[in-house]
Amino acid sequence: MSESKTQVSRRDFLKKLASGSAVAATAVAAPGVAISVEKPKRYGMLIDTRRCVGCEACSVACKTENDVPLGETRSWVEFIEKGNFPNVSRSFLPRLCNQCEKPQCVSVCPTGATYKRPEDGIVVVDSDICIGCKYCLQACPYGMRFINTKTGTADKCDFCLHRVANGLVPSCVNTCQGKARIFGDLNDPESEISRLLATNTTTVLRPEMGTEPMVYYIDADHTDERDAARQGLYVRIETHRRQQKRV
């Protein structure tokens, strides 16, 4: 059996094992006695754009932490300028992988290299299995993926999984000067992110795509250039990445 098939099988085995354990736990409960089953972690991020100053320290920290090749980005900040003189404003919209609940990139991957971790919901890419076919790049409705020129495989933000696994927050969160980024367990009602989501109006990117993003925004400007043009409103959006057009 090839190495890639072995890895895929191992992952499937662990999923089945976890599922079987849950069934077994239910089976031993006494009749009529409710048992408390602890939910697995579901990591997400909340970005308060009111606190973002557009310094792009998060982008720099991400590239350094993850050795992102020159010209590519896992995380970036869009600058949105709009209005008609003298009523002109500038706002910032940090972007990163949305860690979707229903990720389209997973369903199109032919090798299983892209998958959602059952223990915390983070969508990752197994570079040992990825064949660089670019199906996931086409499937992502947010333009978050790229082919890493150093590895030849698909790459994207994974919440700095190597840091999270060691009890640390993602590098972009750690370096944010305005404390605009909050990372945590969405299934824990006592976590900071859960409390803020419960007390603030939030939005997500492209909700019409049905992917259910796990990256939320407070007071984000989702202005679309075409809608602005129809309103006779000046808008300029800078993505600060190779793909100049916003996705």
C-alpha positions in Angstrom: 0.0 0.0 0.0 1.4 3.4 -0.9 2.3 6.0 1.8 -0.5 8.4 0.7 -3.2 5.6 0.9 -1.9 4.6 4.3 -2.2 8.1 5.7 -5.7 8.6 4.3 -6.7 5.2 5.8 -5.3 6.2 9.2 -7.3 9.4 9.2 -10.5 7.5 8.3 -9.8 5.0 11.1 -9.4 7.7 13.7 -12.7 9.3 12.6 -14.5 6.0 12.9 -12.8 5.3 16.3 -14.0 8.6 17.6 -17.5 8.0 16.4 -17.5 4.5 17.9 -16.4 5.9 21.2 -19.3 8.3 21.3 -21.8 5.5 20.6 -20.2 3.3 23.3 -20.5 6.1 25.8 -24.2 6.4 25.0 -24.8 2.7 25.3 -23.5 2.3 28.9 -25.8 5.1 30.2 -28.6 3.9 32.4 -32.1 4.1 31.0 -33.7 7.5 31.5 -30.4 9.0 32.7 -29.1 11.9 30.6 -25.3 11.9 30.0 -23.3 15.0 29.3 -21.2 14.6 26.1 -18.6 17.3 25.9 -18.5 19.0 22.5 -15.3 18.9 20.6 -13.5 22.3 20.2 -14.5 24.4 17.3 -11.9 27.1 16.8 -12.9 30.4 15.1 -11.8 34.0 14.9 -13.5 37.3 15.5 -12.1 40.4 14.0 -13.2 43.8 15.3 -12.5 46.1 12.4 -13.1 49.1 14.7 -9.8 48.3 16.3 -7.8 47.5 13.2 -5.4 50.4 12.2 -4.2 48.8 9.0 -0.6 48.4 10.2 -0.4 44.9 8.5 1.7 43.6 11.4 -0.5 40.5 11.1 0.5 39.9 7.5 4.2 40.2 8.3 3.9 37.9 11.3 2.1 35.3 9.2 4.7 35.3 6.5 7.5 35.0 9.0 5.8 32.3 11.2 4.8 30.1 8.2 7.7 30.8 5.8 5.3 32.0 3.1 7.0 32.4 -0.3 7.6 35.8 -1.7 4.6 37.2 -3.6 2.1 35.0 -1.8 -0.1 35.6 1.3 -1.9 33.5 3.9 -3.3 36.6 5.5 -3.6 40.1 4.3 -5.5 43.4 5.0 -7.7 45.1 2.4 -7.8 48.9 2.4 -11.3 50.3 1.4 -11.5 54.0 0.5 -15.0 55.2 -0.5 -17.2 58.3 -0.7 -17.3 61.5 -2.5 -15.4 64.6 -1.4 -15.5 65.8 1.3 -17.3 62.8 2.8 -14.6 60.1 2.3 -13.7 57.3 4.6 -11.0 54.6 4.8 -11.5 51.3 6.6 -9.6 48.0 6.8 -10.7 44.4 6.3 -8.3 41.7 7.4 -8.6 38.5 5.4 -7.6 34.9 6.1 -9.0 31.4 5.5 -12.5 31.3 6.9 -12.2 27.8 8.3 -15.6 27.0 7.0 -18.0 24.6 8.6 -18.9 23.3 5.1 -15.6 23.8 3.2 -16.0 23.5 -0.5 -12.2 22.9 -0.8 -12.6 19.6 1.1 -15.3 18.1 -1.1 -13.3 18.6 -4.3 -9.9 17.3 -3.1 -9.2 14.0 -5.0 -6.7 12.7 -2.5 -8.1 13.7 0.9 -5.1 16.1 1.4 -7.5 18.9 2.4 -9.7 17.9 5.3 -11.4 19.4 8.4 -10.0 18.2 11.7 -12.7 16.5 13.8 -11.1 17.5 17.1 -11.2 21.3 16.5 -12.7 22.0 13.0 -9.6 23.6 11.5 -9.3 23.0 7.8 -5.7 21.9 6.9 -3.7 20.7 4.0 -1.6 17.5 4.2 1.4 18.4 2.0 2.5 14.8 2.0 -0.7 13.8 0.1 -1.5 17.0 -1.9 -0.7 16.6 -5.6 -1.0 20.3 -6.4 -4.0 19.8 -8.8 -5.4 23.2 -7.9 -9.0 21.9 -7.6 -9.2 23.5 -4.1 -7.9 26.8 -5.4 -10.8 26.9 -7.8 -13.4 25.8 -5.3 -12.6 28.3 -2.5 -15.1 31.2 -3.0 -12.8 33.5 -1.0 -9.5 33.2 -2.9 -7.6 32.1 0.1 -5.5 29.4 -1.4 -2.3 29.4 -3.4 0.3 26.9 -4.6 3.4 27.1 -2.5 6.4 27.4 -4.8 8.7 25.8 -2.3 6.6 22.6 -1.8 4.5 22.5 -5.0 1.4 21.9 -2.9 -1.7 23.9 -1.9 -1.2 26.3 1.0 -3.4 28.6 3.1 -3.9 29.8 6.7 -4.5 27.0 9.2 -4.7 29.2 12.3 -1.0 28.5 12.9 -1.9 24.9 13.9 1.6 24.3 15.2 1.1 27.1 17.7 -2.4 26.2 18.6 -1.4 22.6 19.3 1.0 24.0 21.9 -1.5 26.2 23.6 -0.6 29.4 21.8 -2.8 31.7 19.7 -2.1 32.2 16.0 0.8 34.5 15.2 -1.5 37.2 13.7 -3.5 37.3 16.9 -0.4 37.5 19.0 1.1 40.4 17.1 -2.1 42.5 16.5 -1.3 46.0 18.0 -5.0 47.0 18.2 -6.2 43.7 19.7 -8.6 43.5 16.9 -8.3 39.7 16.6 -9.9 37.3 19.0 -9.2 33.6 18.7 -10.9 30.8 20.6 -13.3 27.9 21.0 -16.7 28.7 19.7 -18.2 25.7 21.5 -17.1 27.1 24.9 -19.7 29.6 26.0 -17.3 31.1 28.5 -14.5 31.8 25.9 -13.9 35.5 25.0 -14.9 34.9 21.4 -18.2 33.4 22.4 -19.0 36.2 24.8 -18.2 38.8 22.2 -20.3 37.0 19.5 -23.2 36.9 21.9 -23.1 40.7 22.6 -22.1 42.1 19.2 -23.7 42.2 15.7 -21.3 40.4 13.4 -21.1 39.5 9.7 -19.2 36.9 7.6 -17.8 37.1 4.1 -20.1 35.9 1.3 -22.8 34.1 3.4 -24.7 33.4 0.2 -22.1 30.7 -0.7 -23.4 28.5 2.2 -20.0 27.5 3.5 -20.7 28.9 7.0 -17.4 30.7 7.7 -16.0 30.6 11.2 -14.3 34.0 10.9 -16.6 36.7 12.0 -16.4 40.5 11.7 -17.6 43.4 13.8 -18.4 46.5 11.8 -16.8 45.2 8.6 -17.2 47.2 5.3 -18.3 44.7 2.6 -18.7 47.4 0.0 -18.7 45.9 -3.5 -17.2 48.0 -6.3 -20.0 47.3 -8.7 -22.7 48.2 -6.2 -20.8 51.4 -5.4 -20.5 52.3 -9.1 -24.2 52.0 -9.5 -24.7 54.4 -6.6 -22.2 56.8 -8.1 -20.0 56.3 -5.1 -16.2 56.4 -5.4 -14.6 53.2 -4.1 -11.0 52.0 -4.2 -10.1 48.6 -2.7 -6.4 47.6 -2.3 -5.8 44.0 -1.6 -2.0 44.2 -1.2 -1.5 40.8 -2.8 -0.8 39.3 -6.2 -4.5 38.8 -7.0 -5.5 42.5 -7.1 -9.2 41.8 -7.6 -11.2 41.2 -4.4 -12.8 37.8 -4.1 
